[in-house]
Amino acid sequence: MQDPSVEMRGIVKKFGAVTASDQVDFSANAGEIHALLGENGAGKSTVMSMLSGVYRADAGEILIHGQPARIRSPKDAALLGIGMVFQNFRLVQSLTAAENIVLGEKSSFWRGSKWMRNKREEIEALGERFGLKFPVDRPIWQLSVGEQQRVEIVKTLYRGADIIILDEPTSVLTPGEAEQLFATLRVMKQAGKTVIMTTHKMKEVMASSDRISVMRKGKMIAALKTHETDELELARLMVGREIAISRQEREATEGAPLLVVRNLEVAADHGRNALDALSLTVHEGEIVGVAGVAGNGQKELAEVLTGLRTWRTGEIIFDGSPVKTASVRAAIDSGISHVPENRMKSGLAGRLGSVDNLLFKSYRSEEHSRFGFLKAARNRSWSQELVRRFNVKTPELDTPVQQLSGGNQQKLLFAREVSHQPKLMVAVHPTQGLDVGAAAGVHELLMELRGSGSGVLLISEDLDELLQLSDRILVMYSGSIIGESDHEHADREVIGLMMAGIRSVEGSAV
């Protein structure tokens, strides 16, 4: 290892009365891959945002290559050779990959065809060097998620970064794409770059990093060499208690068919088919996992089943009765619960408190209202009990839910959806962006639903999560189910290949 390229000493950042970063010390070396772990709200994103210039530290100092640095904006960070690849890519969809990379460059104002041709060649050479191939002349909207991420990384390298921060870099990648990314990170490491990544995926941390820093409640509590620790210790350091992260063992609870979908065809927003002759079955007391890269119809499948989207052709039978039309109210009344992909966009009202959010699906019932008037005292007591039961940490019941951590928002959402004892739970990326402790709580809830005889359709891009929880795993590609595996025989490599669209894997398809 070389000398530290990044040193952060006594870093403090407050948001009102909340101290997000409390005297944090952090360092990363040139020529290493450094993982930064912590629960949601632990402060790791805040620390990286200060290093990349998004936030300004209230106190402390930052040294880059041993020299004090004044980082007050992303531009300051870029001039110091610091680049950040965000989880939500910042690309212009209508421009080509090459145009996105040179966007904002001073000389681009006078560019001509020869200038752009030279730039394309330069970008291709840079991508080739770091194993980041993508079609440079293709618009961003035509690229896969993995290719878009490569564009973001090459954009950072093109602008001269030697300190590269990656925010949850594999959350939207197939296992194969993740392996390609880690190969790239190793090349960057060999080139003397400093790579810092925030992630919740323990196996990836153990497989790819050289050192690990762990934060909890705004403080840096440990800095470890990867080969001297293990997943269990890291989980304990993150949450302050022991966390079971092994694959779930279970007794057979499968009952009668609960949801039957046959030959479903559904239009996407752009008009083409999002689902193409899709068929699946979920039984009572069964968790059926749906694996696939984003954009292969998972979103539309969840929306159809929960009444948010209509379908062209095909048949849906739920609890023995055919579903005739798309209706959210009918789905709720029939016993279907929904945890959407974006909890703050489609699941919760951020400016309202816990009571209002918990009442969204049941305010019309006699239990919660009479003659059109809500039973205020009864509803408040009921909400308090749900908050306690699901361990939702909120200062007050009336605190806007947008002020809660991601994990507590998700627990509140689950509290509402589970409280009505659903027959079927449609859960879409239920632990995306959650730390290991919050994710473990969500997993326990799903297993409890399974044990009570409910069916669960678990749509996730996290293959570890699917392997851990699912009784069966279905693989979606281009709107169709192209393979299936049961819990006992599920193979990570085979499923990963099918997620990439490779159907002809021996023993993979049913």
N, C-alpha and C positions, 0 to 999 in steps of 0.2 A: 504494500500500500504506500501511496505517496502522502505528502502532507495534506492536511485538510484544505479542501477548496471552499468549504462553507463552514462558518462558525457563527452560531447565534448564542449570545450570552445574556442571561437575565431578562429575557424578552417578556414584556407585559402588554396585554391588550385587554381593555375593558369595553363592554357595551352597556352603558348605563351602570346599573348595580351589579351586573354579571361580569366576573373575571374569566374570560375565555382562555387566556394564557397567563400563567402565574409563575414568573421567574424561570422561564424555560431555557434550558441549555441544550443545544443540539449541534452536532457536527457531522459532516459527510466528507469522505475523502475522494480525491481524484482517483479514477480507475476502480470504482466500486459501485455495486448496486445496493442501495440502502432502503430498507422498508420501514415505513412509519405507520405504526398500528395504534388503535385506540377506539373506544366506544364512540357512538354518535354523541356529539357534544363534548368529547374529550379535549378538543382544541387543536387537533392535528391539521385540519383544513385551515384554521385560522393562522397557524404558524406558517404553513406553506403559502398562504395568501400574502403574508407579510414579506416573505422571501421573494415572491414574484411581483410585489408592488401593488397588489390589489388593495391591501390594507396598510396602514402606517402603524408602527409599534408606538405604544405610549411611553415605553421605557426599555432600556437595554441597548445592545449594540450588535451589529452584523458585520462580520469580516468575510471578504471574498478574496481568496488566495492570499490570506494574511493581512490584507489592507482594509482599514475601516471603510464601510460603504454606506452611503446615504441613499436609501431606496424609498422613494416617495411616490412612485408611479410605475406601471408596467414598462414604460419607456426607459426609466432608470435601470430597471432590472435587465431589460434587453441589452442595453449598452454595456452592462457588466457580464454579459454572456449567460444570462439566466432565462430559460424558456419553460413555459408550462403547457402541457397538453391536458385540456380539461376533459372530464367525462362526457359532457355535452359538447360536441365538436362545434367550432366557430368557423364554419366555412360557408361561402356563398354558393348556394345550390346550382344556380344557373351558369356559373363560371366553370371553366375547366380546372383540372387539378393544378396545372402549371400556372394558370392565371391567379388562382388563389394563393399560390406560394409567393409569387412576385408582387402581389397586391400591396400597394403602399410604398413600394420601392421608388426612390426619387427619380431614377433614370427611366422608370416605366412611362413617364409622361411623354417622352419623346420616342417611344419605342416604335419600331417598324417590324416588318416580317422577318428581316435578318436578325434583329435584336431578339425577338421572341424565339426564333429557331435556336439561337445560341443558348438562350436560357433553358429551353426544353432539354437540350443536350446536357447542360450543366446539372439540371435537376435529375435527369435519368442516371447520370454518372454517380450523383450523390446517393440516389436510391439503391443503385447497384452495389455501391461500397458497403452499405449497411444492411443489405438484404431486404430492402423495402420497395419491391416492384409494384407498380400500378400504371394504368394507362394515362399518361400525362395530358393527352389531348381530349379526354372524355369529360363531360360535365359531371360535377359532383353527384347530382341526383341519380346518375346511372351507375355509380360505384357502390360496391358492397360496403357494409359497415367496417369490415376489416381494412378495406382499401382506403376508406376515408380516414381511418386512424393513421394509416401510413402516410397519407398526405399531411396530416397535422404534425407528425413527427419530423418528416422531411422539411416542412416549413420552418420548424424550430431549428433544425440543423442548418438549413440554408441561411438563416439569419445569424449564424455564428455562435449558437449556444453551446457551451461546454458543461453547463449545469442544467440538467433536464429533469423536470418534475412531471410525473405521470399520475393523474388522479383516477383511481379505480380503472386501470388500463384494460382489464380483461372482462369487464362487466357485460360487454356486448359482443364478445368474440366466441367463436366455436372453439373447442379444445385444440383443433389443428391450428387455427389462427393464433391462439394463445401461445402455442409452442413456437410458432414462427416469430411472434413478438419477443419471446424470451431469448431466442437465438439472436435477434437484432440487439437486444439489450446487452448481451454478452460481447457482441462486436463493438458496441459503443464503449463498454467497459475496457476492452483491450486497446481501444483508441485513446484512452485516458479521460473519457468523459465521466462526469459524476451523474449517476442516475438515482433519483429519489422517487419512490412510488408509495402511494397510500393505497391500501387494499384491505379487504376483510377475509381474503381467501388464504387460509393457513398453509395449505399444501403448496400454493404458488410461492408464498414467502419462503418456505423451507427449501423449495427446489431452485429458486432463482437468486436469492439475496446473499450478500456477504455479511451484512450487519443489520440489526433490527433495533429500532428505538420504540418504546411503548409509552403512550401517554394515558393518563386517567384523571378526569376532573380538572383539566387545565394544567396539570403538572406533568413533567417528564419523570417517570418513575424507574425506567430501566433502559440501559443500552447494552445489547448483547451481541456476541458473535453467533451467527446462525448455526454453526456446527456444534455449539455448546448448549443449545436449547432444543425444545421440541414443541409440538402443537399444544399439548396440554398445559405446559408452563406458560406459553404465550397467552392462551385463553384466560388462565388464572390471573396473570398480570393485568390484562386488559379490564376485566370486570371485578377483580378482587375476590373471586370465589371460584370453586371448581365448576367447570362446564363440561358436560358430556358431549363429545363431538364425534362419537363413533357411529357407525351405520346402525339404524334402528332395527332391532329384531322384533318380530311380531307374531302373534297367533293369527290363524286364519279367521277372518270375520266376514268374508264375502257372502252377500245374500243375493236376493233377486235383482234382476236388472232394474235400475232406477232411471237412467237416462239412456235412450237409444237414438242415435243419429244415423240416418241413412241417406247416402248420395246427396249431400248438401252442397248447393252451389250458392255463393254469396258474392255480390259485387263489392269491389273496393271503392274508395272515394273517387279514384280516377276512372272508374267505369269497367275496368277489366275484372275478371274473376279473382277474388281473394281466396275463396274456398272452392275447390274443384272436386266434385263427387266424393266429398269427405264423409266417412262413416266411422263411428266409435260407439263404445258402450261403457257406462260407469255403473257398477253394482253398488248396492247398499253395503256399507262397511268397507269400502275400498277407496284407496287413493290412486288415481290414475294420473301419472305425470305426462306432460306434453313438452318434449324437448324440441328446440329449433332456434335458429338465429332469427332475430327480430325482423319482421317484414314478410314472414312466410304464411301469414293468415291467422296467427294466434290471437291478435287483437280482435279481428272480425269474428272469430269463433266465440270468444268470451262475450262480445256484444250481442250476438244472435241469441245465445243461451240465456242472457239476462234481460232480454226484451228491448235492447237498445238499437238493434238493427234488424231489418227484414231480410228475407232470403228469396232467391229466385225459384229454385226447385229443390226437392228433397223432402224428407220427413223427419220430424222431431217428436219423440214420444217421451213424456216425463211422468213418472209414477203411474204408468199404465194408461195415460190419456194422451191423445195427440194434441200437439200445440198448433193452433191454427194460424194465429197472427202474432206479430211482435208487440209486446206490451210489458212495460216495466212493472206496472201495478199487478198484472196477472202473474208475472214471474215471482214477485214478492209474496203475493197471496198463496201461491202454490208451494212455497217453501224453498225458493232458490235465493241464496245469499251471494253477494259479490264483493270481493276485495279487488278493486281496479288497480291497473298498473301505476297510475299517477294519483296517489291518495289526496293530494291537495287540489288537483284539477277536477277529479271526478268522484271523489269519495267523501271529502270533508269540506265544510265552509270555514275557511281560515279565520274570518273575523268574528265568528260566533264561538261561544263557549262550549263546554262539554255537554251540558244538558240539552241544548238545541241540537247538537250534532247527533247525540244518541237517540233523539226523538224522531229523526227524519223519516223513518220507515214505519213508525207505530203511533204517531200522534193522533191518528183518526180513531184508534181503538178505544173501547169503553174504559180500558185500564188507565188510559192517559188523558182522556178528555170526556166532557159531558156537555151535550147541547152545543157543541162547537167551541167550548171554552176549555183550555188546558187546565189540568189539576196541578197547579204549581207546586204545592208542598209535596204531593205524592210523587211527582216527576223528579223533583230535586232529590228526594230520599232514594228513589230508584236509581238515579244516575250516580249518586254517591256510592251505593252498593256495587254498581258495575265498575266504577273507577277503582274501588278497593279490591274487588275480586280479580280484576285483570291487571292490577298493579300499575295503573297509569299514574305517573308522577306529574301533577299539575299544582301550581300554587293555590289556585282557587277553581271552583267549578265554572266560574264565569270568565276565567282567563282565556283569551282567544287562542284557539288551538294552533294557529300559525306560530305562536310563541313557544310551543312545545318542541322537544327534540323529535327527530324522525321516528325513533323507536316508540316514543309515547304516543305520537300521532297514529302509528300503525296499530298499537295495542288498543287505542280508543276505537279505531275503525273495526277491529276484530270484535271488540266488546259489543258493538252495535249489531254486527252481522251474526255473531254466535248466540246472542241473548235470546233470539227467537227460535232457537233449536231448529236450524234449517235441515231440510232433507238433503239438499245438495249445496256444497260450497264451491263456487268458482273463484279460485284465488290466482291472480295474475302477478307474477314476480313479487310474492308477498314479503320477501326479505331483502329486496334490492336496496342497497345503500344502508342496510342496518348492520350494526356491529354484532359480534358473535353472541353476546348475551341476549340482546333483543331478538336476534334470529332464533336462538334456542327457545325462547318463549313462544314465538310464532309456531315453531315446529311442534311444541308440546300441544298447542291448541289444535293443530291439524290432526295430530294423533288422537286427541281426545274425541274429536268429531268422528273420526274413523271408528273408534272403540264404541261410540254410542249408536253406531249403525248408519250414520250419515255417509253420503258419498262425497268425495272431494275430487274436483278436477283441478290439478295443480299445473299451471302454465309457468314455466321458468326457463331462463337461459343459464341457470346455475346447475351444471351437471352433477356436482357434488350433492346439492340439495335434492335433486331428483333421485339419485342413487340411494340416498339415505332414507327417503320417506316413501317412495312410490311402491305400490304392489305390482303395478305394470307401468312401463314407460312406452309411450307412443312418440314417434319422431315425425314432425311435420316439415315438409319441404314443398315450396311452391304451391301451398294451399291444399296439399293432400297428405294423408298418413302413408309414409313409405316404409315403415318398419315398426316392430313391436318387440318388447322383451319383458320377461317377468323379473321380479325382484331378485330372485336367486341366481338367475343366469345373465343379468345385465352386465354388459361389457363396455367399459368406458371408450375404448378405441373404436369399437364397432359403431356405437351410438354417435361418436364424434364424426366418423366418416359419413354416416347417414345425414347428420345435420348439415354437412357440406354438400349433400345431394348425391352421394355415391350409394346407389341402391343395391348393386350387385355384390353384397357382402354375404358370404356363406353363413347361413343360419340366422340371419338378422331379421328377415321379414317373415311375417306370418301368412 
